[in-house]
Amino acid sequence: MPMFSYTVKDNTGRTKTGLLESFNEQALVDRLQKEGYFVIDVRLTMAKTVSQDAGKRSEVRFDHDKMKLEDLLVFSRQLATMLEAGVTMLRSLNIIISQIQSKQLFTAVTQIHDDIEHGSSLSVALSKHPKIFDQFWVSLAEVGEASGTMPKVLNKLADHVEEDAAFRSTIISAMVYPCVLLAVCTGAVMFFALVVAPKFEAIFTQMHAQLPLMTRCLLRTFNFIKHEILFIIGGVVAIVFLLKSYIATSFGRLKYEKFLFRLPVVGEITKLIVVERFSSQMAILVDSGVPLLYSLEITEKLVDNKTCGLVIAQVREQVREGASMADALMEAGFFPMMSVQMIKVGEETGDLGKMLQHVADFYQSNVEAFMKRFGTLIEPFMLLFMAAMIGTIVISIFMPLFKLGQGGGGYH
């Protein structure tokens, strides 16, 4: 049966959109009008049957192999919209499968569809793909299935994914420009070291010029870079590999995070990012009806910070023994006092989910504001650094030439 998208207004004037199956466009219009809606638009979106959709899976073309955060956002939004419109789970997944642009997500959703078709629940089917749908997704799907509010839960997930994507984008955007400037500066230094400096050194040698100390030091540095470039690159790669291997260990990760948190400015912002991640994940879990202890257990695994994970484990044990979460967080000493006080108010008023979301929004705004200021402030410093670096190189190389051109014959 064909699938139609529709846009209607109800008797209060609110606009509603959705997807419904119907024999034809007129039949759907008649159905919507009988339900009391004023029909604005009806369009055919998918005319293939379920069996035809399944038969066409192999014809799907992908824009990329790995799954992006945007792919997950589109998936959750589409599934929520179709379930709200009354489309069955299997039919919804079939429609989504035909539109997925990520090969990795396509493979996972196809398997999820087949598992559900064979009697599995959505949460169990999602749990078989932990690299895409982590425990956060699985737990919320369980809540949606148990309460019959799957569309609402999926919309919450989509909101969370969207906010997370926007938050990451703000941080990455602030770091891109300084990294580009640093790469340009490094490239310029390497060009001088490998191409320009050897030619000038040959000229100075032919003229038997006595070079100033700054020029001699620069040429020796460039000679070292030129002749030992492979060892330098190998050494940098080895150091990076060893550091990554060390940080991959539990002990190394804790030491690295401890060092990071102690850095001025950077440490404070890093902690705020961790607190924001904890608060936003806890907010959606608690607000969706996941029990507090289970929410803490899930967040402990998903917060992506070993230090904070250990704090959450400690808080979870204290809550299990009867303490309030705010008191346990205060005793741990990791979370800012403002966040603890807001969580305490949430517990006392019975609106913990809402207060956790306020905490997440507050720290997200703080981090975003800082990153924007950081990008604005770092630009002139990076430009000055580049100017000083390249200016020193140019002066060191051309100073002897100016002296020779004046007839001095060199430095004495």
C-alpha positions in Angstrom: 0.0 0.0 0.0 1.4 3.5 -0.9 2.7 5.7 1.9 1.7 9.4 1.9 3.0 12.4 3.9 0.4 14.9 5.0 0.1 18.3 6.5 -3.1 19.3 8.2 -4.5 21.7 10.8 -6.7 20.7 13.7 -9.7 22.6 15.1 -7.4 24.7 17.3 -5.4 25.8 14.3 -2.3 23.8 15.2 -0.4 22.3 12.2 0.3 18.6 12.2 2.4 16.5 9.9 2.9 12.8 9.5 2.9 9.7 7.4 0.0 7.3 6.6 -0.7 4.4 4.3 -3.7 4.7 2.0 -5.0 3.2 -1.3 -4.7 6.6 -2.9 -4.5 10.3 -2.3 -8.2 11.0 -2.3 -8.9 8.2 0.2 -6.4 9.7 2.6 -7.9 13.2 2.2 -11.4 11.8 2.9 -10.1 9.9 6.0 -8.4 13.0 7.4 -11.4 15.2 6.8 -13.6 12.7 8.6 -11.3 12.9 11.6 -11.9 16.7 11.7 -8.7 17.9 10.1 -8.3 20.7 7.5 -6.1 19.2 4.8 -3.3 21.4 3.6 -1.1 19.0 1.6 -0.9 15.3 0.8 2.0 13.8 -1.1 3.1 10.3 -2.1 6.4 9.4 -0.4 6.8 5.7 -0.7 4.7 3.5 -3.0 6.7 0.2 -2.6 5.3 -2.6 -0.5 7.2 -4.2 2.3 8.3 -7.1 0.2 9.4 -4.7 -2.6 11.4 -2.6 0.0 13.2 -5.7 1.2 14.0 -6.8 -2.3 15.4 -3.4 -3.2 17.8 -3.2 -0.2 20.8 -4.3 -2.3 20.2 -1.3 -4.6 20.7 1.3 -1.9 23.6 3.7 -2.6 25.6 5.2 0.3 27.2 8.6 0.7 29.7 7.3 3.3 30.6 4.1 5.0 31.0 5.1 8.7 28.0 6.4 10.7 28.0 10.1 11.6 26.1 11.7 14.4 23.8 13.3 11.9 22.8 9.9 10.6 21.7 8.8 14.1 19.7 12.1 14.5 17.8 11.5 11.2 17.1 7.9 12.1 15.6 8.8 15.5 13.6 11.7 14.1 12.2 9.6 11.2 11.3 6.7 13.4 9.6 8.9 16.0 7.6 10.7 13.3 6.4 7.6 11.6 5.4 5.8 14.9 3.5 9.0 16.0 1.7 8.8 12.6 0.5 5.3 13.3 2.9 3.5 11.0 4.0 0.1 12.3 7.5 -0.5 13.5 8.5 -2.9 10.7 7.0 -0.6 8.0 8.8 2.4 9.5 12.1 0.6 9.5 11.6 -0.5 5.9 11.0 3.1 4.8 14.1 4.4 6.8 16.3 1.6 5.4 15.7 2.8 1.9 16.8 6.4 2.8 19.9 5.7 5.0 23.1 7.2 3.6 25.5 5.4 6.0 26.5 1.9 5.1 27.3 1.0 8.7 23.9 2.3 9.9 22.1 0.6 7.0 23.6 -2.8 7.9 22.6 -2.3 11.6 19.1 -1.1 10.9 18.5 -3.9 8.4 19.5 -6.5 11.0 17.3 -4.7 13.6 14.3 -4.9 11.2 14.9 -8.6 10.6 15.3 -9.3 14.3 12.0 -7.6 15.1 10.3 -9.4 12.2 11.3 -12.6 13.9 9.8 -11.6 17.2 12.5 -9.6 19.0 11.8 -6.3 20.8 13.4 -3.1 19.6 15.6 -2.8 22.7 17.0 -6.3 22.3 17.6 -5.7 18.6 19.4 -2.4 19.4 21.6 -4.1 22.0 23.1 -6.3 19.3 24.8 -3.2 17.8 26.6 -1.5 20.8 29.0 0.5 18.6 26.0 2.4 17.2 23.3 2.1 19.8 24.9 2.2 23.3 23.3 1.3 26.6 21.7 4.8 26.7 19.6 3.9 23.6 18.8 0.4 24.8 17.6 1.5 28.2 15.4 4.3 26.8 14.0 1.9 24.2 13.1 -0.5 27.1 11.3 2.4 28.9 9.4 3.3 25.7 8.3 -0.3 25.2 7.2 -0.7 28.8 5.3 2.6 28.9 4.0 2.6 25.4 5.6 6.0 24.8 8.2 5.0 22.2 7.6 8.1 19.9 8.1 10.4 22.9 11.3 8.6 23.9 12.7 8.6 20.4 12.0 12.4 20.2 13.9 12.8 23.4 16.8 10.8 22.0 16.7 12.9 18.8 16.8 16.1 20.9 19.7 14.8 22.9 21.6 13.7 19.7 20.9 17.1 18.1 22.1 19.1 21.1 25.2 16.9 21.5 26.0 17.4 17.8 25.7 21.2 18.1 27.8 21.2 21.2 30.6 19.2 19.6 30.4 21.4 16.5 30.9 24.5 18.6 34.0 23.1 20.3 35.5 21.8 17.1 34.8 25.0 15.2 36.7 27.0 17.9 39.7 24.7 17.5 39.9 24.5 13.7 41.3 28.0 13.0 44.2 27.8 15.5 45.1 24.3 14.2 45.0 25.6 10.6 47.3 28.5 11.5 49.7 26.1 13.4 49.8 23.8 10.4 50.6 26.7 8.0 53.3 27.9 10.3 54.8 24.4 10.5 54.6 24.0 6.7 56.4 27.3 6.2 59.2 26.3 8.6 59.6 23.0 6.8 59.7 24.7 3.4 62.5 27.0 4.6 64.4 24.2 6.2 64.2 21.8 3.2 64.1 24.1 0.2 65.2 27.7 0.9 67.9 27.4 3.5 70.2 25.0 1.6 70.3 27.4 -1.4 71.2 30.3 0.7 73.8 28.3 2.6 75.5 27.4 -0.7 75.6 31.1 -1.6 77.1 32.1 1.7 79.7 29.3 1.4 80.8 30.4 -2.1 81.2 34.0 -0.9 83.1 32.9 2.2 80.8 35.2 4.2 81.2 35.2 8.0 77.6 34.8 9.3 76.1 36.4 12.4 75.3 34.1 15.3 71.5 34.1 14.6 72.0 33.0 11.0 74.5 30.3 12.0 72.1 28.9 14.6 69.2 28.9 12.2 71.2 27.2 9.4 72.4 24.5 11.8 68.8 23.9 13.0 67.6 23.6 9.4 70.5 21.3 8.6 69.6 19.1 11.5 65.9 19.0 10.4 66.9 18.2 6.8 69.3 15.4 7.6 67.3 13.9 10.5 63.8 14.4 9.2 62.9 10.7 9.1 64.2 10.3 12.7 62.2 13.3 13.8 59.0 12.1 12.3 59.7 8.6 13.6 60.4 10.0 17.1 57.2 12.0 17.1 55.1 9.0 15.9 56.7 6.8 18.5 56.1 9.3 21.3 52.4 9.7 20.3 52.0 6.0 20.1 53.5 5.4 23.5 51.4 8.2 25.0 48.2 6.8 23.5 49.1 3.3 24.7 49.8 4.6 28.2 46.5 6.6 28.3 44.7 3.6 27.1 45.5 1.9 30.4 43.3 2.5 33.4 46.2 3.9 35.5 47.5 6.1 32.6 44.0 7.5 31.8 43.6 8.6 35.4 47.0 10.2 35.5 46.3 12.0 32.1 42.9 13.3 33.3 44.5 14.4 36.6 47.1 16.4 34.7 44.5 17.8 32.4 42.2 19.0 35.2 45.2 20.8 36.9 45.9 22.9 33.8 44.8 26.5 34.1 41.7 27.3 32.1 41.9 24.1 30.0 41.3 22.0 33.1 38.3 24.0 34.2 36.7 23.9 30.7 37.4 20.1 30.5 35.6 19.5 33.8 32.6 21.6 32.7 32.3 19.6 29.5 32.3 16.4 31.6 29.7 17.8 34.0 27.5 18.9 31.1 27.7 15.4 29.6 26.8 13.7 32.9 23.9 16.1 33.5 22.4 15.9 30.0 22.5 12.1 30.0 21.1 11.8 33.5 18.4 14.3 32.6 17.0 12.4 29.7 17.3 9.0 31.5 15.5 10.2 34.7 12.9 12.2 32.8 12.1 9.1 30.7 11.4 7.1 33.8 14.6 5.1 34.2 15.3 4.4 37.9 17.9 6.6 39.5 20.4 3.8 40.3 20.2 2.3 36.8 20.6 5.8 35.3 23.8 6.3 37.3 25.0 2.9 36.2 24.5 3.8 32.6 26.0 7.3 32.9 29.0 5.8 34.6 29.8 3.9 31.4 28.9 6.6 29.0 30.4 9.7 30.5 33.8 9.0 28.7 35.9 10.2 31.6 37.6 7.7 34.0 37.8 10.1 36.9 34.2 11.1 36.7 33.2 7.5 36.2 34.8 6.5 39.5 33.0 9.4 41.2 29.7 8.3 39.7 30.3 4.7 40.9 31.0 6.1 44.4 27.8 8.2 44.3 25.8 5.2 43.1 26.9 3.1 46.0 26.0 5.9 48.5 22.6 6.3 46.9 22.0 2.6 47.1 22.7 2.8 50.8 20.1 5.6 51.2 22.0 8.8 50.7 20.6 11.5 48.4 22.4 12.0 45.1 23.2 15.7 45.9 24.8 14.8 49.2 26.8 12.0 47.6 28.0 14.4 44.8 28.9 17.1 47.4 31.0 14.6 49.4 32.8 13.4 46.2 34.0 17.0 45.6 34.3 16.7 41.8 31.1 18.5 40.7 30.8 22.4 41.0 28.8 23.5 44.0 26.2 25.2 41.8 25.3 22.0 40.0 25.1 20.1 43.3 22.7 22.7 44.8 20.5 22.6 41.7 20.4 18.8 41.9 19.5 19.0 45.6 16.6 21.3 44.7 15.5 18.9 42.0 15.4 16.0 44.5 13.5 18.0 47.1 10.9 19.2 44.6 10.6 15.8 42.9 11.7 17.3 39.5 15.2 16.0 39.3 15.1 15.5 35.5 14.2 19.1 34.9 16.9 20.4 37.2 19.5 18.2 35.7 18.6 19.6 32.3 19.0 23.1 33.7 22.5 22.2 34.9 23.4 20.7 31.5 22.1 23.8 29.7 23.9 26.2 32.0 27.3 24.5 31.6 26.8 24.0 27.9 26.2 27.8 27.5 29.3 28.5 29.6 31.5 26.2 27.5 30.1 27.5 24.2 30.7 31.1 25.3 34.2 30.3 26.4 35.0 28.5 23.1 33.8 31.5 21.1 35.9 33.9 23.1 38.8 31.5 22.9 38.6 31.5 19.1 38.5 35.3 19.0 41.4 35.8 21.5 43.7 33.1 20.1 43.6 34.4 16.6 45.8 37.5 17.1 48.3 35.5 19.3 48.6 32.9 16.6 49.1 35.5 13.9 51.8 37.2 16.1 53.5 33.9 16.7 53.5 33.1 13.0 54.8 36.6 12.1 57.6 36.4 14.7 58.6 32.9 13.6 58.7 33.6 9.8 60.1 37.1 10.4 63.0 35.7 12.4 63.8 33.2 9.6 63.6 35.9 6.9 65.8 38.4 8.8 68.4 35.7 9.7 68.7 34.6 6.1 68.6 38.0 4.4 70.7 39.9 6.9 74.0 38.6 5.5 72.9 39.4 2.0 72.1 43.0 2.9 75.6 43.3 4.4 77.3 41.8 1.4 75.2 44.1 -0.9 76.5 47.1 1.0 80.1 46.0 0.2 80.9 44.9 3.6 82.0 41.4 2.4 80.6 39.8 5.5 80.5 40.0 9.2 83.8 40.4 11.1 
